[in-house]
Amino acid sequence: MNSALLLLIGSIAAQPPAKSNLEQGAPAEIRFRDNSVMKLSILDSSLEMTTDFGKLTIPFAAVRRIEFRMRLPDDVGKQIDAAVLNLGHAQFKMREAAMADLLSFQERAYSALTRAAASGNPEVRKRAEDLLAKLRDRIPEERLKIRVNDVVHAGDSVFAGKLENAVVVVRTRQFGEAKIQLADLTNLVSTATGAETEYTVESIKFALPQKAWLDTKLDFSSGGIIQVTATGEVDVYPSQPSVYVCSPKGRKRWGSDPGKQMNPEAGTLVGKIGANGKEFVIGEKFDGTAGESGRLFVRIVESPWGVVPTGEYKVRIAGGSSQ
């Protein structure tokens, strides 16, 4: 658990209990920069964003998810800049101290070190390259992505720009009301009903014997809420149209089937968490939690006759964060 989260808990524990309950505000799951997660309600009514096309006011009630850009408080930015300069200091002890300082800033120093790795000073360049290698070894790749804009998914639209809010006002069931710095966050995901992302899972691509998976690009933390609904039809034997038809939960119409004992799960929508995760049945509706942390993948169980099916499923997923 990071220091920001500890400070948050300490500050809100000292406050009197909130009079209103967690149902007020916009329910959400936030992810801190150390990948820890907290469920809470957003009490702010809206976000202010500056884009290339002007300023926007985005109601929090419409927000599905947010990917936050890297924010550096002024004092942290100055400390990182000073440490980068000291990578080329005349004294060995100062150079070593600068490396230790920069490593302690973790991904917050990544952008400055990337620039330093192109320095004309061989000492600075070498030390910056060494630090970048250590950060890449210690920190997950998604946390090292340099995002120059905040990205807000609201309704059916996606907005990129700079959020003007420095903090977000929240309430947790356990600790009451508090303010959280946006600089401490990587993602926010709405857990309100209707806060969903829709995908089209085409059988021609994702119902093949090769078991190709659709990458939802949604990451879930262990214990995080996963809610999926799916509709549509897939014909797993299209040479006899509408005879061997499946819904996301499996067989819907199945004719006189000479191969009915083969692959009885044909047409079922399934998922997994992580590239090597255990496969689980989604069907027409899945309402559960992630057993481990990782990316959600989905596919359709292939035809028992090894043919290319036709049709598709419309899949709506609530929760998760886009990295």
C-alpha positions in Angstrom: 0.0 0.0 0.0 1.5 3.3 -1.0 2.1 6.3 1.2 -0.6 8.3 -0.4 -3.2 5.7 0.4 -1.9 5.5 4.0 -2.2 9.3 4.3 -5.6 9.1 2.9 -6.8 6.5 5.4 -5.2 8.5 8.3 -6.9 11.8 7.3 -10.3 10.4 6.7 -10.2 8.2 9.8 -10.1 11.4 11.9 -13.2 12.8 10.3 -16.7 12.3 11.8 -18.8 9.7 10.0 -20.6 10.9 7.0 -24.3 11.5 7.5 -25.3 10.2 4.0 -24.5 6.7 2.8 -22.3 5.3 0.0 -25.2 5.3 -2.4 -24.9 9.0 -2.9 -22.4 10.1 -5.5 -21.0 8.1 -8.4 -19.7 4.6 -7.3 -16.3 3.9 -8.6 -13.1 1.9 -8.2 -9.8 3.8 -8.2 -6.3 2.5 -8.8 -3.3 4.2 -7.1 0.2 4.4 -8.7 1.4 1.4 -6.7 -1.5 -0.6 -8.2 -3.5 -0.8 -5.0 -7.3 -0.4 -5.4 -10.1 1.2 -3.4 -13.8 1.2 -3.9 -15.7 4.4 -3.1 -18.2 7.0 -4.2 -17.2 10.2 -6.1 -18.9 13.2 -4.6 -17.8 15.8 -7.2 -20.5 16.6 -9.7 -18.3 17.1 -12.7 -14.8 17.3 -14.2 -13.2 20.2 -16.0 -11.1 19.3 -19.0 -9.1 21.5 -21.4 -8.8 20.0 -24.9 -7.4 21.1 -28.2 -10.9 22.2 -29.1 -11.8 24.1 -26.0 -12.9 23.5 -22.4 -15.4 20.8 -21.4 -17.4 20.1 -18.3 -18.0 16.4 -18.0 -20.6 15.2 -15.5 -19.2 12.5 -13.2 -22.5 10.6 -13.6 -21.7 10.0 -17.3 -18.1 8.9 -16.7 -17.3 5.2 -17.4 -13.6 5.3 -16.9 -10.6 7.6 -16.8 -6.9 7.0 -17.5 -4.9 9.6 -15.7 -1.7 11.2 -17.2 1.4 11.4 -15.1 1.2 14.4 -12.8 4.2 15.7 -10.9 3.7 18.1 -8.0 6.0 21.1 -8.3 8.3 20.0 -5.5 8.7 16.5 -6.9 9.4 17.8 -10.4 12.1 20.0 -9.0 13.7 17.2 -7.0 13.7 14.9 -10.0 15.3 17.6 -12.2 18.0 18.3 -9.6 18.8 14.6 -9.3 19.1 14.2 -13.0 21.6 17.1 -13.1 23.6 15.4 -10.3 24.0 12.3 -12.4 26.9 14.2 -13.9 28.2 15.7 -10.7 31.9 15.9 -10.2 31.7 14.0 -6.9 31.1 10.3 -7.1 29.0 10.3 -3.9 26.7 12.9 -5.4 26.2 10.8 -8.5 25.4 7.7 -6.5 23.0 9.7 -4.2 21.2 11.0 -7.3 20.8 7.5 -8.7 19.2 6.4 -5.4 16.9 9.4 -5.3 15.7 8.8 -8.9 15.1 5.1 -8.3 13.0 6.0 -5.3 10.7 8.2 -7.5 10.0 5.1 -9.6 7.8 5.8 -12.7 7.6 9.5 -11.8 11.2 9.8 -12.9 10.8 7.7 -16.0 10.1 10.5 -18.5 13.0 12.6 -17.2 15.4 9.6 -17.4 14.2 8.9 -20.9 15.3 12.4 -21.9 18.6 12.1 -19.8 19.4 8.9 -21.7 19.8 11.0 -24.8 22.2 13.4 -23.1 25.5 14.4 -24.6 27.2 13.8 -21.3 28.4 10.1 -21.3 28.2 9.8 -17.5 24.6 11.1 -17.4 23.6 9.0 -20.3 25.1 5.8 -18.9 23.6 6.3 -15.4 20.2 7.2 -16.9 20.3 4.0 -19.1 21.1 1.9 -16.0 18.2 3.4 -14.1 15.8 2.9 -16.9 16.8 -0.8 -17.1 16.2 -1.1 -13.3 12.8 0.6 -13.5 11.7 -1.7 -16.5 12.7 -4.7 -14.4 10.9 -3.6 -11.3 7.8 -1.9 -12.5 5.0 -3.3 -14.8 5.1 -2.1 -18.3 1.7 -0.4 -18.1 2.9 1.8 -15.3 5.8 3.1 -17.4 3.6 4.3 -20.3 4.1 8.0 -20.7 0.6 9.4 -21.1 0.6 13.1 -22.0 -3.2 13.5 -21.8 -5.9 12.4 -19.4 -8.4 10.2 -21.3 -12.1 10.2 -20.1 -14.6 7.7 -21.4 -18.1 9.2 -20.9 -21.3 7.9 -22.4 -20.4 6.9 -25.9 -17.6 9.4 -26.3 -13.9 9.5 -25.5 -12.2 12.8 -24.6 -8.5 13.5 -24.4 -7.0 16.5 -22.7 -5.8 18.0 -19.4 -8.1 17.6 -16.4 -8.0 20.9 -14.4 -9.1 19.2 -11.2 -6.2 18.7 -8.8 -8.2 16.5 -6.4 -11.4 14.4 -6.4 -13.7 14.4 -3.4 -14.7 10.9 -2.4 -16.5 8.9 0.3 -15.7 5.4 1.4 -18.0 3.2 3.5 -15.2 2.6 6.0 -13.7 6.0 6.4 -16.1 8.7 5.3 -15.3 11.7 3.2 -11.8 12.8 1.9 -9.9 14.4 -1.0 -7.6 12.4 -3.2 -4.9 13.9 -5.3 -5.2 13.0 -9.0 -1.4 12.8 -9.0 -1.7 9.7 -6.9 -4.0 7.9 -9.4 -3.6 5.9 -12.6 -7.2 4.9 -13.3 -10.8 5.4 -12.3 -13.6 3.0 -13.3 -17.2 3.6 -12.7 -19.1 0.7 -11.1 -22.5 2.3 -11.6 -25.1 0.3 -13.6 -24.7 1.2 -17.3 -21.1 2.1 -17.1 -20.1 -0.5 -19.7 -17.8 -1.0 -22.7 -19.3 -2.8 -25.7 -17.4 -5.3 -28.0 -18.4 -7.2 -31.1 -17.0 -10.8 -30.8 -17.1 -12.1 -34.4 -17.2 -15.9 -34.8 -15.1 -15.7 -38.0 -12.2 -14.5 -35.8 -12.9 -15.8 -32.3 -14.6 -19.1 -32.7 -11.8 -21.0 -34.4 -10.0 -24.2 -33.5 -6.8 -22.1 -33.0 -8.6 -20.5 -30.0 -7.9 -16.9 -30.8 -8.9 -14.5 -28.0 -10.3 -11.0 -28.2 -8.2 -8.7 -26.1 -10.7 -6.4 -24.3 -7.8 -4.1 -23.1 -9.5 -4.0 -19.7 -7.3 -4.9 -16.7 -8.9 -6.2 -13.5 -7.4 -6.3 -10.1 -7.8 -9.5 -7.9 -11.2 -9.3 -6.3 -12.3 -6.5 -8.7 -15.9 -6.6 -10.0 -16.5 -8.2 -13.4 -20.0 -7.8 -14.9 -20.6 -9.1 -18.5 -23.8 -9.4 -20.6 -23.9 -10.9 -24.1 -26.5 -11.3 -26.8 -26.5 -12.6 -30.4 -26.4 -15.9 -32.3 -23.6 -17.9 -33.9 -24.2 -20.6 -36.5 -21.5 -23.3 -36.0 -22.5 -25.3 -39.1 -23.3 -22.6 -41.7 -23.5 -25.1 -44.7 -26.9 -26.0 -43.1 -28.1 -22.5 -42.2 -30.0 -22.0 -39.0 -29.9 -25.7 -38.0 -26.9 -25.6 -35.5 -27.3 -22.3 -33.8 -25.8 -21.1 -30.5 -26.4 -18.2 -28.1 -23.6 -17.0 -25.7 -24.7 -19.7 -23.2 -24.3 -22.5 -25.8 -26.6 -24.5 -27.9 -29.9 -22.9 -28.9 -31.1 -24.9 -31.9 -29.3 -28.2 -32.6 -31.0 -30.2 -35.4 -30.4 -34.0 -35.7 -26.8 -34.0 -34.7 -24.6 -36.9 -35.7 -21.7 -35.3 -33.8 -23.7 -34.2 -30.7 -21.2 -35.7 -28.3 -18.4 -33.6 -29.8 -17.6 -30.4 -28.0 -21.0 -29.9 -26.2 -19.9 -26.4 -25.2 -19.8 -25.2 -28.9 -20.8 -21.5 -29.2 -20.4 -20.7 -25.5 -18.8 -17.4 -24.7 -15.8 -17.9 -22.4 -13.2 -15.7 -20.8 -9.9 -15.7 -19.0 -7.9 -13.3 -16.9 -4.3 -12.9 -18.1 -2.7 -14.6 -21.1 -2.2 -17.8 -19.2 -5.2 -17.6 -17.0 -7.8 -20.3 -16.4 -10.7 -20.3 -18.8 -14.2 -19.7 -17.3 -17.7 -19.6 -18.8 -19.3 -16.1 -19.3 -22.5 -17.2 -21.1 -25.2 -14.6 -21.5 -24.5 -13.1 -18.1 -21.6 -13.2 -15.7 -21.6 -11.3 -12.4 -18.5 -12.1 -10.3 -15.0 -11.0 -9.3 -11.6 -11.5 -10.8 -9.7 -14.4 -9.1 -6.4 -12.8 -10.0 -5.1 -9.6 -11.5 -4.7 -9.2 -15.3 -6.2 -8.5 -18.7 -9.6 -9.9 -19.6 -9.7 -11.9 -22.8 -12.9 -13.5 -24.4 -13.6 -16.0 -27.2 -16.3 -18.3 -28.5 -15.9 -22.1 -28.2 -15.3 -23.5 -31.6 -17.6 -25.6 -33.8 -17.4 -29.4 -33.2 -17.0 -29.9 -37.0 -13.9 -27.7 -37.3 -15.6 -25.3 -39.7 -15.7 -21.5 -39.6 -18.9 -20.3 -38.0 -20.9 -17.2 -38.9 -22.6 -14.7 -36.7 -21.4 -12.6 -33.7 -22.1 -11.7 -30.1 -22.5 -8.3 -28.7 -20.7 -8.2 -25.4 -20.9 -5.5 -22.8 -18.4 -5.3 -19.9 -18.7 -3.3 -16.8 -15.6 -2.6 -14.7 -11.9 -2.9 -15.4 -9.4 -0.2 -16.3 -7.8 0.5 -19.7 -4.0 0.7 -19.5 
